[in-house]
């Protein structure tokens, strides 16, 4: 793969993954609003959790990673850790799908769907091992359906964004 294709795959995948992350988060925010959550999307999106115990899975992953690296992250940084790990993860799955597709010639939409499925599967294989999630069989069908459809949204939007990015790059050559 030449340097331009590699750069496009990396940067395009990261940007597409961020679009997918916004889309997935909008799905979760809509569901939260239907359940009675108040406030704006940005208030909901950029959490201000004050402890790792109260923060979501991304913050807990960040705390475990920091611990392995010997870095002490203060509890007051739990909200920041949630946001950083969440967005890096979304960009990372976009990069993974983009690189996979670029290396085997997979269509962009399929790359996004693979990224979404991998993110969903990764959550239920990696996070239980880390002690953050329960094993997948401990969740009810409704919970898994909500999570799967949110990740499918991530995949569709990531794939569409990859397709658009690739089209722009092709026309600029």
C-alpha distance (Angstrom), angle and dihedral (degrees) to the residues before:
residue distance angle dihedral
X1 . . .
X2 3.79 . .
X3 3.80 122.1 .
X4 3.81 95.2 -103.3
X5 3.82 92.7 51.7
X6 3.80 90.7 46.0
X7 3.81 92.3 49.7
X8 3.80 91.3 46.9
X9 3.80 91.1 49.1
X10 3.81 92.7 49.0
X11 3.80 99.9 41.9
X12 3.79 94.3 33.9
X13 3.78 90.7 50.1
X14 3.80 92.2 49.9
X15 3.80 93.1 49.2
X16 3.80 92.5 43.8
X17 3.81 89.9 49.3
X18 3.80 90.0 53.2
X19 3.81 90.6 52.1
X20 3.79 88.1 49.7
X21 3.80 90.4 49.3
X22 3.80 91.9 53.2
X23 3.81 90.3 49.2
X24 3.79 92.9 49.0
X25 3.78 91.1 46.9
X26 3.79 90.8 50.7
X27 3.81 88.2 55.7
X28 3.82 90.5 51.2
X29 3.83 91.5 44.2
X30 3.82 92.0 51.3
X31 3.80 89.0 51.6
X32 3.81 90.9 47.5
X33 3.82 90.6 50.7
X34 3.80 90.3 50.3
X35 3.81 87.5 52.9
X36 3.81 91.4 53.3
X37 3.80 105.2 -91.9
X38 3.77 112.2 154.6
X39 3.76 129.2 -152.4
X40 3.77 136.7 54.1
X41 3.75 129.2 -56.0
X42 3.81 91.9 -106.5
X43 3.82 91.5 51.7
X44 3.79 89.4 50.5
X45 3.81 95.5 40.9
X46 3.78 98.9 49.6
X47 3.76 101.6 51.7
X48 3.76 122.5 -154.7
X49 3.80 95.9 -155.7
X50 3.78 110.6 165.6
X51 3.80 99.3 -158.5
X52 3.77 136.7 35.0
X53 3.80 90.9 -126.2
X54 3.82 90.4 59.2
X55 3.79 95.1 41.1
X56 3.77 126.3 88.3
X57 3.77 130.5 -101.1
X58 3.82 95.3 -79.1
X59 3.80 92.0 60.1
X60 3.77 91.5 47.3
X61 3.81 90.7 50.9
X62 3.80 88.7 49.4
X63 3.80 91.8 50.2
X64 3.81 91.9 49.6
X65 3.81 92.1 47.4
X66 3.80 91.3 48.4
X67 3.79 90.2 49.3
X68 3.81 91.6 52.4
X69 3.81 88.4 51.5
X70 3.79 91.0 48.7
X71 3.80 93.8 -113.2
X72 3.79 119.0 139.8
X73 3.80 110.6 -143.9
X74 3.81 113.0 -165.9
X75 3.82 117.3 -124.1
X76 3.80 90.1 -118.4
X77 3.84 87.7 66.5
X78 3.81 93.6 61.1
X79 3.80 92.5 103.8
X80 3.78 92.3 50.2
X81 3.81 90.4 47.2
X82 3.80 90.2 52.1
X83 3.78 92.1 52.5
X84 3.81 97.0 43.4
X85 3.80 95.8 46.6
X86 3.81 92.3 43.0
X87 3.81 94.1 53.3
X88 3.80 94.8 39.9
X89 3.80 89.4 51.0
X90 3.81 91.9 50.7
X91 3.80 91.4 48.8
X92 3.81 90.6 44.3
X93 3.79 94.7 54.7
X94 3.82 88.1 47.9
X95 3.80 90.0 53.2
X96 3.81 91.6 47.3
X97 3.80 92.2 51.8
X98 3.78 92.6 44.0
X99 3.80 93.2 50.0
X100 3.79 92.5 46.5
X101 3.75 92.4 50.5
X102 3.78 94.1 44.0
X103 3.78 91.0 52.4
X104 3.82 96.6 48.8
X105 3.80 101.2 28.0
X106 3.81 95.5 -111.3
X107 3.83 116.2 166.6
X108 3.80 114.3 -102.4
X109 3.81 96.1 -115.0
X110 3.80 90.4 52.7
X111 3.81 89.1 50.1
X112 3.78 90.1 55.3
X113 3.79 92.9 47.8
X114 3.80 90.5 49.9
X115 3.81 89.0 50.3
X116 3.80 92.0 51.3
X117 3.80 92.7 47.0
X118 3.81 91.2 47.0
X119 3.80 91.6 49.8
X120 3.80 90.9 50.3
X121 3.80 92.6 46.0
X122 3.77 91.9 44.3
X123 3.78 91.5 53.8
X124 3.79 91.5 55.8
X125 3.81 95.8 43.4
X126 3.81 105.0 35.9
X127 3.81 100.8 34.5
X128 3.83 95.3 53.9
X129 3.80 89.5 51.7
X130 3.81 88.3 53.2
X131 3.80 90.9 49.3
X132 3.81 92.9 -115.3
X133 3.82 99.5 107.8
X134 3.76 130.7 30.5
X135 3.82 117.4 -116.7
X136 3.81 112.3 -76.1
X137 3.81 92.9 -110.0
X138 3.82 89.8 62.6
X139 3.82 91.9 65.8
X140 3.78 124.2 84.2
X141 3.79 122.1 -119.9
X142 3.80 93.9 -106.8
X143 3.80 92.4 56.2
X144 3.80 92.5 47.1
X145 3.82 91.5 46.1
X146 3.81 91.3 53.3
X147 3.78 91.4 48.6
X148 3.81 93.6 44.4
X149 3.81 93.2 49.9
X150 3.81 91.6 47.9
X151 3.81 89.6 51.8
X152 3.81 90.3 45.7
X153 3.81 88.0 55.1
X154 3.80 88.1 51.2
X155 3.80 89.2 51.4
X156 3.80 96.9 48.0
X157 3.80 93.8 47.4
X158 3.81 92.8 43.1
X159 3.81 89.6 51.1
X160 3.80 92.8 47.3
X161 3.80 90.6 49.0
X162 3.82 91.0 48.8
X163 3.78 89.2 50.8
X164 3.82 91.9 50.6
X165 3.81 92.7 45.8
X166 3.80 91.3 49.5
X167 3.81 90.9 49.4
X168 3.80 91.3 52.0
X169 3.80 91.4 48.5
X170 3.83 91.8 48.6
X171 3.80 92.8 51.3
X172 3.81 92.2 48.1
X173 3.82 93.5 58.0
